[in-house]
Amino acid sequence: MPYRFKINEPVEKGFRRIAREQLDASLAELAGPQIDASGIHECRKALKRLRSLVRLASGAIGNAKAARRTKALGEIAKLLSAQRDQTVMLETISKLSEDVPDAAAALAPLRTSLAAHAGNQPAAFDEDTAVRARLLLLQEAKKFARMQFSKRGFAALEGGLEKSYRQARKATKYAYDEPTDENFHNLRKAVQWHWRQMSLLARAWPDEFAVRVSAARELSQLLGDDHDLAVLAGAASAAADMTAEQKEAAVGLCQRQQQILRASAEFRAKRLFAETPDAFVKRMSAYWRYSRSLDPRVEVPSTSARQVAQTDHEAPAVVDGQVSVPEKRPVPSKPRLATKAVASTASQRRA
């Protein structure tokens, strides 16, 4: 099923459906006899989608409870990260070697060092770790099944949406006021939350939300490449089998590429989060509210009773010297919109 709420579905029901789908997807990736890097990557993506969902609904779940669930899911993701990080570093070196002049020579010692360490690791993912991760995911599934909502409708999502958006604006400011690897990593995480939350709300106005989803994904990719370079530079600095000159060459190359990426990302981030949080959430709430009026499966009044009464008003007639007041027609009850199927919009790519 697509990673999004349905306009004609209660928000709490949609939350449970989406959470169950992401938990099932995570468990499926860890269920095979051998788990490769691709399976780990897909599992971690499902966990990120689940964490973004919890953040969005934190106002209805309760901030403390939502924080516990996101932390627990993050711990599961960390169990799966070690082998994935090793794979990403080697992929980053290959990409830089193709795209940047002299990168192959500068990164050759680091590639040799990483390859030597990778050769000491098993090709398949550790089964004991997979079993532990599956057990933790099953425990989380039970907790999600018991989760209660204190709010209904879009009100259940407003608080989490506002908080995530406000954090993204702050993360943008911090990253460019003090450009550390940690600050840019925090910005990347905030952009990913925003991208996935826009995907969740996309049914409110598919064309409009598709623009934000695309822009956030593009920005996330730039910041992801920046993070990969930061990890690579850290590995070079810590490599015991590289000389000081080799480390300096590798770290310097990574940092120069980071400067290029950060310059490219700056105004993309500032444009994406240009609105104030209050204005942004108010706009999203309006989209959600009006989209329900456009959905043929949702019962809404198309004309107010007052408008109908004004339309039906007639002046009294005089017949044979007597005033004849026409009988009032009853005001019709709230009409249903037509139930004919409408053309489906293009679905967004799954986050």
C-alpha positions as CSV (number, residue, x, y, z in Angstrom):
1,M,0.0,0.0,0.0
2,P,1.2,3.6,-0.7
3,Y,2.8,5.4,2.2
4,R,0.1,8.0,2.7
5,F,-3.1,8.8,4.6
6,K,-6.4,8.5,2.8
7,I,-8.7,11.5,2.8
8,N,-11.8,9.5,3.4
9,E,-10.2,7.4,6.2
10,P,-10.1,8.3,9.9
11,V,-6.6,9.5,10.8
12,E,-6.2,7.0,13.6
13,K,-7.2,4.1,11.4
14,G,-4.8,5.4,8.7
15,F,-2.0,5.6,11.3
16,R,-2.5,2.0,12.3
17,R,-2.6,0.8,8.7
18,I,0.6,2.6,7.7
19,A,2.5,1.5,10.9
20,R,1.5,-2.1,10.3
21,E,2.6,-2.0,6.7
22,Q,6.1,-0.5,7.6
23,L,6.6,-3.0,10.5
24,D,5.6,-5.9,8.2
25,A,8.0,-4.6,5.5
26,S,10.9,-4.4,8.1
27,L,10.2,-7.9,9.3
28,A,10.0,-9.3,5.8
29,E,13.5,-7.9,4.9
30,L,15.0,-9.7,7.9
31,A,13.1,-13.0,7.4
32,G,15.3,-14.7,4.7
33,P,17.9,-17.3,5.3
34,Q,20.6,-14.8,4.1
35,I,20.3,-11.1,4.5
36,D,22.4,-8.9,2.2
37,A,23.2,-5.2,2.2
38,S,20.2,-4.4,0.0
39,G,17.8,-6.0,2.5
40,I,19.3,-4.1,5.4
41,H,19.0,-0.9,3.5
42,E,15.3,-1.5,2.7
43,C,14.6,-2.4,6.3
44,R,16.2,0.8,7.6
45,K,14.2,2.8,5.1
46,A,11.0,1.3,6.4
47,L,12.1,2.1,10.0
48,K,12.7,5.7,8.9
49,R,9.3,6.0,7.4
50,L,7.8,4.6,10.6
51,R,9.7,7.1,12.8
52,S,8.5,10.0,10.6
53,L,4.9,8.7,11.0
54,V,5.2,8.7,14.8
55,R,6.7,12.2,14.8
56,L,3.8,13.4,12.7
57,A,1.2,12.0,15.1
58,S,3.1,12.9,18.3
59,G,0.4,15.5,19.3
60,A,-2.2,12.7,19.5
61,I,0.0,10.0,20.8
62,G,1.7,12.1,23.4
63,N,5.1,13.6,23.0
64,A,6.7,11.4,25.7
65,K,5.3,8.2,24.2
66,A,6.2,9.2,20.7
67,A,9.8,10.0,21.8
68,R,10.1,6.5,23.3
69,R,8.9,4.8,20.2
70,T,11.2,6.8,17.9
71,K,14.1,6.1,20.1
72,A,13.4,2.4,20.2
73,L,13.0,2.2,16.4
74,G,16.3,4.2,16.1
75,E,18.1,1.6,18.3
76,I,16.9,-1.2,16.0
77,A,18.2,0.7,13.0
78,K,21.6,1.1,14.7
79,L,21.8,-2.7,15.0
80,L,21.7,-2.9,11.3
81,S,24.0,0.0,10.4
82,A,27.6,-1.3,10.7
83,Q,27.8,-3.4,7.6
84,R,25.7,-0.9,5.6
85,D,28.2,1.9,6.6
86,Q,31.1,-0.1,5.3
87,T,29.3,-0.7,2.0
88,V,28.4,3.0,1.6
89,M,32.0,4.1,2.2
90,L,33.3,1.9,-0.6
91,E,30.5,3.1,-2.9
92,T,31.4,6.7,-2.1
93,I,35.0,6.2,-3.0
94,S,34.0,4.7,-6.4
95,K,31.7,7.6,-7.1
96,L,34.3,10.2,-6.2
97,S,36.9,8.4,-8.3
98,E,34.7,8.6,-11.4
99,D,33.5,12.2,-10.9
100,V,36.5,14.1,-9.4
101,P,39.9,14.5,-11.0
102,D,42.8,13.0,-8.9
103,A,40.3,11.5,-6.5
104,A,41.2,7.9,-7.3
105,A,44.9,8.5,-6.4
106,A,44.0,10.4,-3.2
107,L,41.6,7.8,-2.0
108,A,43.5,4.6,-3.1
109,P,45.1,4.1,0.3
110,L,41.8,4.5,2.0
111,R,40.1,2.1,-0.4
112,T,42.8,-0.5,0.4
113,S,42.3,0.0,4.1
114,L,38.5,-0.4,3.9
115,A,38.7,-3.4,1.6
116,A,41.1,-5.1,4.0
117,H,38.7,-4.6,6.9
118,A,35.7,-5.6,4.8
119,G,37.5,-8.9,3.9
120,N,37.4,-9.8,7.6
121,Q,33.7,-9.5,7.8
122,P,31.1,-12.2,6.8
123,A,29.4,-11.7,3.5
124,A,26.0,-12.3,4.9
125,F,24.4,-10.3,7.8
126,D,24.9,-11.8,11.2
127,E,22.0,-14.1,12.0
128,D,22.1,-13.4,15.7
129,T,21.7,-9.7,15.1
130,A,18.9,-10.4,12.7
131,V,17.0,-12.5,15.2
132,R,17.4,-9.8,17.9
133,A,16.2,-7.1,15.5
134,R,13.1,-9.2,14.5
135,L,12.3,-9.8,18.2
136,L,12.5,-6.1,18.9
137,L,10.3,-5.3,15.9
138,L,7.6,-7.8,17.1
139,Q,7.7,-6.1,20.5
140,E,7.2,-2.7,18.8
141,A,4.3,-4.1,16.8
142,K,2.4,-5.0,20.0
143,K,3.0,-1.5,21.4
144,F,1.8,0.2,18.2
145,A,-1.3,-2.0,18.3
146,R,-2.2,-0.7,21.8
147,M,-1.4,2.9,21.0
148,Q,-4.3,5.3,21.7
149,F,-5.1,8.7,20.1
150,S,-6.3,11.7,22.1
151,K,-7.2,13.7,19.0
152,R,-9.2,13.1,15.8
153,G,-8.9,14.3,12.3
154,F,-6.1,16.6,11.1
155,A,-5.9,17.9,14.7
156,A,-4.1,14.6,15.5
157,L,-1.3,15.6,13.0
158,E,-1.0,19.4,13.4
159,G,1.2,19.4,16.5
160,G,3.7,16.9,15.1
161,L,3.8,18.7,11.7
162,E,4.4,22.1,13.3
163,K,7.2,20.7,15.5
164,S,9.0,18.9,12.7
165,Y,8.8,21.9,10.4
166,R,10.0,24.3,13.2
167,Q,13.0,22.0,13.9
168,A,13.8,21.9,10.2
169,R,14.0,25.8,10.1
170,K,16.2,25.8,13.1
171,A,18.4,23.1,11.7
172,T,18.9,25.1,8.5
173,K,20.0,28.1,10.5
174,Y,22.3,26.2,12.8
175,A,23.9,24.4,9.8
176,Y,24.9,27.5,8.0
177,D,25.7,29.6,11.0
178,E,28.0,26.9,12.4
179,P,28.8,24.5,9.5
180,T,29.8,21.4,11.4
181,D,29.3,17.8,10.3
182,E,26.9,17.2,13.2
183,N,24.8,20.3,12.3
184,F,24.5,19.2,8.7
185,H,23.6,15.7,9.7
186,N,20.8,17.1,11.9
187,L,19.6,19.2,8.9
188,R,19.6,16.1,6.8
189,K,17.4,14.2,9.3
190,A,15.0,17.1,9.5
191,V,14.7,17.3,5.7
192,Q,14.0,13.5,5.6
193,W,11.2,13.9,8.2
194,H,9.7,16.7,6.2
195,W,9.9,14.7,2.9
196,R,8.2,11.7,4.4
197,Q,5.5,13.7,6.2
198,M,4.7,15.5,2.9
199,S,4.4,12.0,1.4
200,L,2.0,11.0,4.2
201,L,-0.3,14.0,3.5
202,A,0.0,14.0,-0.3
203,R,-3.6,13.0,-0.9
204,A,-4.7,16.5,0.3
205,W,-3.4,17.9,-3.0
206,P,-1.3,15.5,-4.9
207,D,0.1,18.0,-7.4
208,E,1.0,20.5,-4.8
209,F,2.6,18.0,-2.4
210,A,4.5,16.4,-5.2
211,V,6.6,19.6,-5.6
212,R,7.5,19.6,-1.9
213,V,8.3,15.9,-1.9
214,S,10.5,16.2,-4.9
215,A,12.3,19.3,-3.6
216,A,12.9,17.6,-0.2
217,R,14.1,14.4,-1.7
218,E,16.6,16.3,-3.9
219,L,17.8,18.3,-0.8
220,S,18.0,15.1,1.2
221,Q,20.2,13.5,-1.5
222,L,22.7,16.4,-1.4
223,L,22.9,16.3,2.4
224,G,23.1,12.5,2.3
225,D,26.2,12.8,0.0
226,D,27.6,15.3,2.4
227,H,27.1,12.9,5.3
228,D,28.7,10.1,3.4
229,L,31.8,12.3,2.8
230,A,31.9,13.2,6.5
231,V,31.9,9.4,7.4
232,L,34.6,8.8,4.8
233,A,36.8,11.6,6.2
234,G,36.4,10.2,9.7
235,A,37.4,6.7,8.5
236,A,40.5,8.2,6.8
237,S,41.5,10.1,10.0
238,A,41.1,6.9,12.1
239,A,42.8,4.5,9.7
240,A,45.9,3.0,11.4
241,D,47.4,1.7,8.2
242,M,47.6,5.1,6.4
243,T,50.4,7.7,6.6
244,A,49.8,11.3,7.8
245,E,50.2,12.5,4.2
246,Q,47.7,10.0,2.9
247,K,45.2,10.9,5.5
248,E,45.6,14.6,4.8
249,A,45.0,14.1,1.1
250,A,41.9,12.0,1.6
251,V,40.3,14.2,4.3
252,G,41.1,17.4,2.2
253,L,39.4,15.9,-0.8
254,C,36.3,15.0,1.2
255,Q,36.1,18.5,2.8
256,R,36.3,20.3,-0.6
257,Q,33.5,18.2,-2.0
258,Q,31.4,18.9,1.2
259,Q,31.8,22.7,0.6
260,I,30.4,22.3,-2.9
261,L,27.5,20.2,-1.7
262,R,26.7,22.6,1.1
263,A,26.7,25.6,-1.1
264,S,24.3,23.8,-3.5
265,A,22.0,22.8,-0.6
266,E,21.8,26.2,1.1
267,F,19.1,28.0,-0.8
268,R,17.2,24.9,-1.5
269,A,16.8,24.5,2.2
270,K,15.9,28.1,2.8
271,R,13.3,28.1,0.1
272,L,11.7,24.8,1.3
273,F,11.4,26.2,4.8
274,A,10.7,29.8,3.9
275,E,7.3,30.1,5.6
276,T,6.8,30.5,9.3
277,P,5.6,27.4,11.1
278,D,2.2,28.8,11.9
279,A,1.6,29.9,8.3
280,F,2.8,26.6,7.0
281,V,0.6,24.4,9.2
282,K,-2.4,26.7,8.6
283,R,-2.0,26.2,4.9
284,M,-1.6,22.4,5.2
285,S,-4.7,22.3,7.4
286,A,-6.7,24.1,4.8
287,Y,-5.5,21.8,2.1
288,W,-6.6,18.8,4.2
289,R,-10.0,20.3,5.0
290,Y,-10.9,21.4,1.5
291,S,-9.7,18.1,0.0
292,R,-12.4,16.3,2.0
293,S,-15.0,18.4,0.2
294,L,-13.5,17.3,-3.2
295,D,-13.6,13.6,-2.3
296,P,-16.8,12.1,-3.6
297,R,-16.8,9.5,-0.8
298,V,-17.0,12.1,2.0
299,E,-20.4,13.5,3.0
300,V,-20.3,17.3,3.1
301,P,-22.9,20.1,2.6
302,S,-22.5,21.7,-0.8
303,T,-24.8,24.6,0.0
304,S,-25.7,26.1,3.3
305,A,-29.3,26.0,4.6
306,R,-29.3,29.8,4.6
307,Q,-28.4,29.9,0.9
308,V,-31.2,27.4,0.1
309,A,-33.7,29.4,2.1
310,Q,-32.8,32.6,0.3
311,T,-33.1,30.9,-3.1
312,D,-36.5,29.4,-2.2
313,H,-38.0,32.7,-0.9
314,E,-41.0,34.0,-2.9
315,A,-43.1,37.2,-2.4
316,P,-46.7,36.7,-1.3
317,A,-49.4,36.8,-4.0
318,V,-52.7,38.7,-3.9
319,V,-55.7,36.7,-5.1
320,D,-59.3,38.1,-4.9
321,G,-58.2,40.7,-2.4
322,Q,-56.7,38.2,-0.1
323,V,-53.0,37.6,0.6
324,S,-51.9,34.1,-0.4
325,V,-48.6,33.0,1.2
326,P,-47.0,30.2,-0.7
327,E,-46.2,27.0,1.2
328,K,-42.5,26.9,2.2
329,R,-40.6,24.1,0.6
330,P,-38.5,22.2,3.2
331,V,-34.8,22.8,3.3
332,P,-33.1,19.7,1.9
333,S,-30.9,17.7,4.1
334,K,-27.1,17.7,3.6
335,P,-26.5,16.3,0.2
336,R,-24.0,13.7,-0.7
337,L,-21.5,14.3,-3.4
338,A,-21.9,12.0,-6.4
339,T,-20.4,8.6,-5.7
340,K,-19.0,8.2,-9.3
341,A,-15.4,7.2,-9.3
342,V,-13.0,9.9,-10.2
343,A,-9.8,9.5,-12.2
344,S,-7.0,8.5,-9.8
345,T,-4.0,10.9,-9.6
346,A,-0.5,9.7,-10.3
347,S,0.9,8.0,-7.2
348,Q,4.0,9.4,-5.6
349,R,7.1,7.2,-5.4
350,R,7.3,5.4,-2.2
351,A,9.7,7.0,0.3
